[in-house]
């Protein structure tokens, strides 16, 4: 799943479901929910929706439609591609009207990245040249020319791939992904038999920016204010996160690490201030997440959290150990911390000195409610 706030997979037999997911980013919640319900889809209804939309979008009248209402659309999507995407969307049954309609919209949204001139790269979208000699980063799509016919063909191909998967789909389990916030889970007390989740890492990635084209093409964002509202609502793991109004964070060990990071901070006041605000906001948000986790888990229920460490101002921030401390203060038992892999530290952080290229790690924090 994508992680808009903190994505939790909760086993909740009392709700009559095998699993319940919670996701805050609207596009991610809808896409995940469509996937977990896909085993109930009627393939013939799905294929008819695909064919009808493709035929309607080929009509000459499908031109001059409004521009996708997000900043990247001004450079990442040509007028022809924009009109083809919107024509397809308008010709499909309404999103939410049935699992077949949602899967057809999923086929549409899945092609947005490939027909755009943007590439997803870390914190946002990039407008990169297609040829980048001597660079280790992947090439971009700047200047890529895509016709309306190619957009429709890509949509049809994506839909056909989904249809082929549906034919092989097992009966599946009864699962749902709810639109909700892990800082205030829409689940009753002591109802979850287990939890598995991976929150956003405090690495400055703005998922509302990374997926802005999908949010717009899917109709989740109708005006620029919608994107800003989503950005401000997400877990504070990015530089545009708002400052905290009141802090729940009171863990001495976590605060000690943040004080050292603040003392090591360099750069202009804007960058330094926003990064420190993000770090404080992130760990404050995770206090709420773990408090909610302790509330919804049954006694004895296990939980696992996947997270990675970061480096800021040349100083390592042991996010996994800090979250373990927060979990304990929330009333959870921390049983183990597994290191999955060691990862490279960003070049700009290594240049500050004090860290090595492989100074980071990705870990699984294993917990249990007493």
C-alpha positions in Angstrom: 0.0 0.0 0.0 0.9 3.6 -0.3 1.4 5.5 2.9 -0.4 8.8 3.2 -0.4 9.0 6.9 0.5 5.6 8.4 -1.0 2.6 6.7 -2.2 0.0 9.1 -3.4 -3.5 8.2 -5.6 -4.5 11.1 -7.1 -8.0 11.6 -10.6 -7.4 13.0 -12.8 -10.4 13.1 -15.4 -8.6 15.2 -16.2 -6.3 12.2 -17.0 -9.4 10.0 -13.8 -8.7 8.0 -10.6 -10.5 7.7 -8.6 -7.3 7.4 -9.1 -3.6 7.6 -6.7 -1.1 6.2 -6.5 2.6 7.0 -5.0 5.2 4.6 -5.2 8.9 4.5 -4.1 9.8 1.0 -7.3 9.6 -1.0 -5.8 8.1 -4.2 -3.9 5.5 -2.3 -7.0 4.5 -0.2 -9.2 4.2 -3.2 -6.7 2.2 -5.3 -5.9 -0.2 -2.4 -9.6 -0.7 -1.7 -10.3 -1.4 -5.4 -7.5 -4.0 -5.4 -8.7 -5.9 -2.3 -12.3 -6.0 -3.7 -11.3 -7.0 -7.2 -12.1 -10.7 -6.7 -15.8 -9.7 -6.7 -15.7 -8.0 -10.1 -17.7 -9.1 -13.2 -15.2 -9.3 -16.0 -17.8 -8.7 -18.8 -19.1 -5.5 -17.1 -15.5 -4.3 -16.6 -14.6 -4.9 -20.3 -17.8 -3.2 -21.5 -16.9 -0.1 -19.4 -13.3 -0.1 -20.9 -14.6 -0.4 -24.5 -17.3 2.3 -24.1 -14.8 4.8 -22.6 -12.2 4.1 -25.3 -14.7 4.6 -28.1 -16.1 7.8 -26.6 -12.6 9.3 -26.1 -11.8 8.8 -29.8 -14.6 11.2 -30.7 -13.4 14.5 -32.2 -15.5 16.3 -29.6 -13.0 15.3 -26.8 -10.9 18.5 -27.1 -10.6 21.8 -25.2 -11.2 20.2 -21.8 -10.1 22.0 -18.6 -6.5 21.6 -17.5 -5.7 19.2 -14.7 -5.7 21.5 -11.6 -2.3 20.8 -10.2 1.0 22.7 -10.6 2.9 20.0 -12.5 0.2 19.8 -15.2 1.5 23.0 -16.7 4.7 21.3 -17.8 4.2 17.6 -17.4 1.0 17.0 -19.5 0.5 18.3 -23.0 -2.9 19.6 -24.1 -3.5 16.5 -26.1 -2.7 14.1 -23.3 -4.7 16.2 -20.8 -7.8 16.0 -23.0 -7.5 12.3 -23.7 -7.2 11.6 -19.9 -10.2 13.7 -19.1 -12.3 12.3 -22.0 -11.6 8.8 -20.8 -12.5 9.7 -17.2 -15.8 11.4 -18.1 -16.8 8.4 -20.3 -16.3 5.9 -17.5 -19.0 5.0 -14.9 -18.6 7.1 -11.8 -15.8 6.2 -9.5 -17.4 4.5 -6.5 -20.4 3.2 -8.4 -19.1 -0.4 -8.3 -15.9 -2.4 -8.2 -15.9 -2.7 -12.0 -16.0 1.1 -12.3 -13.2 1.5 -9.8 -11.0 -1.0 -11.6 -11.6 0.9 -14.9 -10.6 4.2 -13.3 -7.6 2.4 -11.8 -6.6 1.4 -15.4 -6.8 5.0 -16.4 -4.9 6.4 -13.5 -2.2 3.8 -13.9 -1.2 5.2 -17.3 -0.8 8.8 -16.2 2.8 8.5 -15.1 3.9 7.0 -18.4 2.2 9.5 -20.7 3.4 12.5 -18.8 6.7 14.3 -19.1 7.4 13.9 -15.3 9.4 11.4 -13.4 8.9 10.5 -9.8 12.2 11.1 -8.0 12.3 11.3 -4.2 10.6 14.3 -2.8 8.6 15.4 -5.9 8.2 15.2 -9.6 11.1 16.1 -11.9 11.3 17.7 -15.4 14.4 15.8 -16.6 16.0 15.5 -20.0 15.5 12.1 -21.6 19.3 11.7 -22.0 21.5 12.3 -19.0 25.0 11.3 -19.9 27.3 10.4 -17.1 24.5 10.6 -14.5 23.5 7.7 -12.2 19.9 8.9 -11.8 17.4 7.5 -14.3 16.5 9.6 -17.4 13.5 11.9 -17.6 10.8 12.4 -20.1 11.2 16.1 -20.9 9.9 16.8 -24.4 8.2 13.4 -24.7 5.5 13.6 -27.4 2.4 11.4 -26.7 -0.7 11.5 -28.9 -4.3 11.1 -27.7 -4.5 7.8 -29.5 -1.5 6.6 -27.6 -3.1 7.5 -24.3 -6.2 5.6 -25.2 -4.2 2.6 -26.4 -2.2 2.7 -23.1 -5.5 2.8 -21.2 -6.9 -0.2 -23.1 -3.7 -2.2 -22.6 -3.8 -1.5 -18.8 -7.4 -2.5 -18.7 -6.7 -5.7 -20.6 -4.0 -6.6 -18.1 -6.3 -6.1 -15.2 -9.0 -8.3 -17.0 -6.5 -11.0 -17.5 -5.6 -10.9 -13.8 -9.2 -11.0 -12.8 -9.7 -14.2 -14.7 -7.0 -15.8 -12.5 -8.1 -14.2 -9.2 -8.8 -16.5 -6.2 -11.9 -16.0 -4.2 -10.1 -13.6 -1.9 -10.8 -12.5 1.7 -13.2 -9.9 3.0 -11.1 -6.9 3.4 -11.6 -3.1 3.2 -9.3 -0.1 3.2 -10.9 2.9 5.0 -10.2 6.5 4.3 -8.9 7.6 7.7 -6.0 8.9 9.8 -3.7 6.6 11.8 -3.4 9.4 14.3 -7.1 8.9 15.0 -8.1 5.4 13.8 -11.7 4.9 12.9 -11.7 1.5 14.8 -13.0 0.5 18.2 -11.0 -0.3 21.3 -9.3 -3.7 21.5 -10.7 -4.9 18.2 -7.6 -5.6 16.2 -5.9 -9.0 16.3 -2.7 -7.7 14.7 -1.3 -4.7 12.9 1.3 -4.4 10.1 2.2 -0.9 8.9 4.9 1.3 7.3 4.5 5.0 8.1 6.1 7.6 5.8 9.8 8.0 6.8 10.9 11.5 7.9 12.8 11.9 4.6 11.0 15.1 3.2 9.0 13.1 0.6 5.8 14.9 -0.2 3.4 12.2 -1.4 0.8 14.8 -2.4 3.3 16.3 -4.8 4.6 13.0 -6.0 1.1 11.7 -6.9 -0.4 15.1 -7.9 -1.0 14.1 -11.5 -2.8 10.9 -10.4 -4.8 12.8 -7.8 -6.0 15.2 -10.5 -6.6 12.7 -13.3 -8.5 10.5 -10.9 -10.8 13.4 -9.8 -9.5 13.5 -6.2 -8.4 17.1 -6.7 -10.8 19.4 -8.5 -9.0 22.7 -7.6 -5.6 23.8 -6.3 -7.0 24.3 -2.8 -7.8 20.5 -2.7 -4.1 19.6 -3.1 -3.0 22.1 -0.5 -5.6 20.7 1.9 -4.3 17.1 1.4 -0.7 18.2 1.8 -1.4 19.8 5.1 -3.4 16.8 6.4 -0.7 14.2 5.8 1.6 12.9 8.5 4.4 15.5 9.0 7.2 13.8 7.1 7.7 16.5 4.5 8.9 20.1 4.5 5.5 21.7 3.9 4.1 20.2 7.0 2.4 22.7 9.4 3.9 23.3 12.8 2.4 21.6 15.8 -0.3 23.5 17.8 0.4 21.5 21.0 3.0 18.7 21.5 2.2 15.2 22.7 5.9 14.4 22.3 7.6 14.2 25.7 10.0 11.3 25.3 13.4 12.3 26.8 15.4 10.0 24.5 13.7 11.3 21.4 14.0 14.9 22.4 17.7 14.4 23.2 18.3 13.2 19.6 16.4 16.2 18.2 18.4 18.6 20.3 21.7 17.2 19.0 20.3 17.4 15.4 19.3 21.0 16.0 22.8 21.8 17.3 24.3 20.3 14.2 22.0 22.2 11.8 23.6 24.2 9.1 22.3 26.1 6.1 19.9 29.0 5.7 17.3 29.6 8.3 14.5 28.5 5.9 15.9 25.1 5.2 17.1 24.5 8.8 13.9 25.7 10.3 11.6 23.6 8.1 13.7 20.5 8.5 13.7 20.8 12.3 9.9 21.6 12.3 9.3 18.5 10.2 11.3 16.2 12.6 9.5 17.5 15.7 6.2 17.2 13.9 6.9 13.7 12.7 7.8 12.2 16.0 4.9 14.1 17.6 2.5 12.5 15.0 4.0 9.1 15.7 3.2 9.5 19.4 -0.4 9.7 18.3 -0.1 6.7 16.0 1.4 4.5 18.6 -1.2 5.6 21.2 -3.9 4.7 18.8 -2.2 1.4 18.0 -2.2 0.5 21.7 -5.9 1.4 22.0 -7.2 -0.7 19.1 -5.0 -3.8 19.6 -6.4 -6.7 21.7 -4.4 -7.8 24.7 -1.5 -10.0 23.5 -1.9 -8.9 19.8 1.3 -8.4 17.8 2.3 -5.4 15.6 5.1 -4.8 13.2 6.3 -1.4 11.9 8.7 -1.0 9.0 10.8 2.2 9.0 14.2 3.5 8.0 16.7 5.8 9.6 17.7 9.2 8.3 20.6 11.6 8.3 20.3 15.4 8.6 23.0 18.0 8.9 25.5 15.2 8.8 24.0 13.7 12.0 22.3 10.3 12.0 18.7 10.2 13.3 18.0 6.6 14.5 14.3 6.7 13.6 13.7 3.0 14.4 15.2 3.2 17.9 13.3 6.5 18.6 10.0 4.9 17.5 10.7 1.9 19.8 11.0 4.3 22.7 7.8 6.1 21.7 6.0 2.7 21.4 7.1 1.7 24.9 5.8 5.0 26.4 2.5 4.4 24.6 2.1 1.1 26.5 3.4 -1.4 23.9 6.0 -4.1 24.6 8.9 -3.8 22.1 10.1 -7.4 21.5 12.7 -7.1 18.7 14.2 -4.7 16.2 15.2 -6.5 12.9 17.6 -4.8 10.5 16.3 -5.6 7.0 19.0 -3.9 5.0 21.7 -1.2 5.2 21.1 1.8 2.9 23.1 4.6 1.4 23.1 8.1 2.9 22.4 11.0 0.5 25.5 12.4 -1.1 24.8 15.9 0.3 24.7 14.5 3.8 27.9 12.6 3.3 29.5 15.7 2.1 28.9 17.3 5.5 31.2 14.7 7.1 30.7 12.4 10.1 28.7 9.8 8.2 29.5 7.0 5.8 27.8 6.1 2.5 26.1 3.1 4.1 25.3 4.7 7.4 21.5 4.2 7.3 19.3 1.1 7.7 15.7 -0.1 7.2 14.2 -2.0 10.1 11.2 -3.8 11.4 10.0 -2.9 14.8 8.2 -5.9 16.4 5.8 -5.1 19.3 3.0 -6.6 21.3 0.2 -5.2 23.4 0.6 -6.5 27.0 
